[in-house]
Amino acid sequence: MTPKPVNADVLIIGASAAGLMCAIEAGKRGRQVMVLDHANKPGKKILMSGGGRCNFTNTDISADNYISHNPHFCKSALSRFTQWDFIAMVNEYRTPWHERDLGKLFCDNSARDILDMLLAECKKVDVVIRLDCEVENIEKTASGVFETGTSQGTFQTASLVIASGGLSIPKMCASPLGYKVAEQFGLRVWPTSAGLVPFTLQPQEKERLAELSGIAVACTVSTGHIQFNENILFTHRGLSGPAILQISSYWKPGEAITIDLLPDLDLEGLLKTRRATQPNIKLKTLLAEVLPKRLIPAVLGQETADKPLQALSHARIRKIARQLQHWILKPNGTEGYRTAEVTLGGIDCNELSSKTMESEKVAGLYFIGEVVDVTGWLGGYNFQWAWSSGWCAGQVV
Ligand SMILES: Cc1cc2nc3c(=O)[nH]c(=O)nc-3n(C[C@H](O)[C@H](O)[C@H](O)COP(=O)(O)OP(=O)(O)OC[C@H]3O[C@@H](n4cnc5c(N)ncnc54)[C@H](O)[C@@H]3O)c2cc1C
């Protein structure tokens, strides 16, 4: 005999940032909520986030910090459940936190504090979380009920919330389920790609820069009309660091990026002045005052780096300044979903209500968090989107 389907007022697929926030809010409204996840633990990405300290939000949040084919879509949710609302929740739990550069807020102790807070809130309102649960199929019956077949039986609900995240870090249980459900129900899905991800380099460049592995430099990195002022990090595979991760979300294959290794410095002026006062000083000795030593010959070549300033004409000095402050690099590609922090693209925002996250076409079907075509910058913006979109759906499901 086949077991009877289990009923829930709200069924949420994905027990992580967006799904748990939605579950808490729906539970507070007295809804009977069940959350399914195929992972063996909830919130795996929360635990690994921010180097284990979870950069849970940012003090400075606006739609400008997000990438989407509909840049206005995120405004409503972000203004209804703000970073201050989430901070208030964190403070209620007396979770110690601190602010780092550019308004990024991190736990003092561990990302576990954030997950424990969400799970405690879920418990208060009797949210049921089923782990190790594989979703096999989803159907909408003629009576408007969603039937979700899983490895743990069939679940029926009038409100189905997809909070299954993107494709980044398959090892952490990422899957394309959300995109497949959207396509099954005729919703448009924008092509996906890896975001906030390190660059790999062309073989020649990789070899030339290999010895720089481990060096970090404060830079301005730009592509097209966008630029970021943060560190870049040379790695044995290519380029990483916050400025590179940020620019990777805007980069298209085949494009070049421009790196200013000495932002805010009049390098040409400095070189010319020192040429007059210290003609015998070697270029590499002077530049070592403002740049890591190993970087200088790698960018300029050993022969140039070894020259005394008096051997450099004004035209050559201008060229050297440009090489360091307008260094053009063509990445070979990115490290892909294996190491990406986020997935760009996803469920077309125009398919959803910006107030409730409900599908405009399919009543009772909701998409929240990273599966939606809203991708934040590095700095706590992605979690804030998960909290805000999850909170909005939680008010109505
Ligand atoms: C290494 C790393 C560090 C990060 N650090 C930060 C940070 O410090 N700050 C920040 O703002 N953002 C950070 N991010 C991004 C952030 O983790 C995500 O944007 C956020 O977790 C998205 O939340 P979500 O709930 O939408 O999806 P997820 O957190 O990805 O959760 C999706 C859930 O759905 C489940 N699931 C997936 N497929 C299925 C399926 N088929 N059946 C059942 N369940 C399924 C998964 O197991 C998972 O539990 C980081 C990401 C990574 C990878």
The ligand as a MOL file (V3000), in Angstrom:
LIG
                    3D

  0  0  0     0  0            999 V3000
M  V30 BEGIN CTAB
M  V30 COUNTS 53 58 0 0 0
M  V30 BEGIN ATOM
M  V30 1 C 32.4100 29.7040 -0.0510 0
M  V30 2 C 31.2610 30.6730 -0.0120 0
M  V30 3 C 31.3210 31.7510 0.8500 0
M  V30 4 C 30.2730 32.6840 0.8700 0
M  V30 5 N 30.3450 33.7250 1.7540 0
M  V30 6 C 29.3310 34.6340 1.7750 0
M  V30 7 C 29.3340 35.6910 2.7350 0
M  V30 8 O 30.2040 35.7420 3.6290 0
M  V30 9 N 28.3400 36.6220 2.6560 0
M  V30 10 C 27.3250 36.5380 1.7250 0
M  V30 11 O 26.4480 37.3920 1.7080 0
M  V30 12 N 27.2710 35.5070 0.8510 0
M  V30 13 C 28.2370 34.5640 0.8720 0
M  V30 14 N 28.1660 33.5060 -0.0110 0
M  V30 15 C 26.9740 33.3930 -0.8700 0
M  V30 16 C 25.8130 32.8230 -0.0320 0
M  V30 17 O 26.2650 31.6590 0.6540 0
M  V30 18 C 24.6200 32.4640 -0.8980 0
M  V30 19 O 24.2760 33.5320 -1.7340 0
M  V30 20 C 23.4220 32.1020 -0.0180 0
M  V30 21 O 23.7470 30.9690 0.7720 0
M  V30 22 C 22.1910 31.8120 -0.8590 0
M  V30 23 O 21.1810 31.3570 -0.0140 0
M  V30 24 P 20.0260 30.3990 -0.5560 0
M  V30 25 O 19.2760 29.9830 0.6560 0
M  V30 26 O 19.3160 31.0440 -1.6720 0
M  V30 27 O 20.7960 29.1600 -1.1910 0
M  V30 28 P 21.8020 28.1120 -0.5050 0
M  V30 29 O 22.4220 28.6750 0.7040 0
M  V30 30 O 22.6960 27.6560 -1.6030 0
M  V30 31 O 20.8650 26.9170 -0.0570 0
M  V30 32 C 20.1880 26.0920 -0.9420 0
M  V30 33 C 19.7340 24.8620 -0.1880 0
M  V30 34 O 18.9580 24.0610 -1.0780 0
M  V30 35 C 19.3690 22.7330 -0.9820 0
M  V30 36 N 19.1150 22.0740 -2.2650 0
M  V30 37 C 19.6900 22.3050 -3.4530 0
M  V30 38 N 19.2120 21.4780 -4.3680 0
M  V30 39 C 18.2910 20.6970 -3.7510 0
M  V30 40 C 17.5020 19.6110 -4.1960 0
M  V30 41 N 17.5510 19.1720 -5.4470 0
M  V30 42 N 16.6740 19.0160 -3.2890 0
M  V30 43 C 16.6420 19.4390 -1.9880 0
M  V30 44 N 17.3920 20.4470 -1.5310 0
M  V30 45 C 18.2060 21.0730 -2.4110 0
M  V30 46 C 20.8540 22.8080 -0.6520 0
M  V30 47 O 21.2940 21.6060 -0.0310 0
M  V30 48 C 20.8990 24.0010 0.2740 0
M  V30 49 O 20.7240 23.6440 1.6230 0
M  V30 50 C 29.1710 32.5420 -0.0130 0
M  V30 51 C 29.1030 31.4390 -0.8520 0
M  V30 52 C 30.1340 30.5080 -0.8520 0
M  V30 53 C 30.0350 29.3220 -1.7700 0
M  V30 END ATOM
M  V30 BEGIN BOND
M  V30 1 1 1 2
M  V30 2 1 2 3
M  V30 3 2 2 52
M  V30 4 2 3 4
M  V30 5 1 4 5
M  V30 6 1 4 50
M  V30 7 2 5 6
M  V30 8 1 6 7
M  V30 9 1 6 13
M  V30 10 2 7 8
M  V30 11 1 7 9
M  V30 12 1 9 10
M  V30 13 2 10 11
M  V30 14 1 10 12
M  V30 15 2 12 13
M  V30 16 1 13 14
M  V30 17 1 14 15
M  V30 18 1 14 50
M  V30 19 1 15 16
M  V30 20 1 16 17
M  V30 21 1 16 18
M  V30 22 1 18 19
M  V30 23 1 18 20
M  V30 24 1 20 21
M  V30 25 1 20 22
M  V30 26 1 22 23
M  V30 27 1 23 24
M  V30 28 2 24 25
M  V30 29 1 24 26
M  V30 30 1 24 27
M  V30 31 1 27 28
M  V30 32 2 28 29
M  V30 33 1 28 30
M  V30 34 1 28 31
M  V30 35 1 31 32
M  V30 36 1 32 33
M  V30 37 1 33 34
M  V30 38 1 33 48
M  V30 39 1 34 35
M  V30 40 1 35 36
M  V30 41 1 35 46
M  V30 42 1 36 37
M  V30 43 1 36 45
M  V30 44 2 37 38
M  V30 45 1 38 39
M  V30 46 1 39 40
M  V30 47 2 39 45
M  V30 48 1 40 41
M  V30 49 2 40 42
M  V30 50 1 42 43
M  V30 51 2 43 44
M  V30 52 1 44 45
M  V30 53 1 46 47
M  V30 54 1 46 48
M  V30 55 1 48 49
M  V30 56 2 50 51
M  V30 57 1 51 52
M  V30 58 1 52 53
M  V30 END BOND
M  V30 END CTAB
M  END
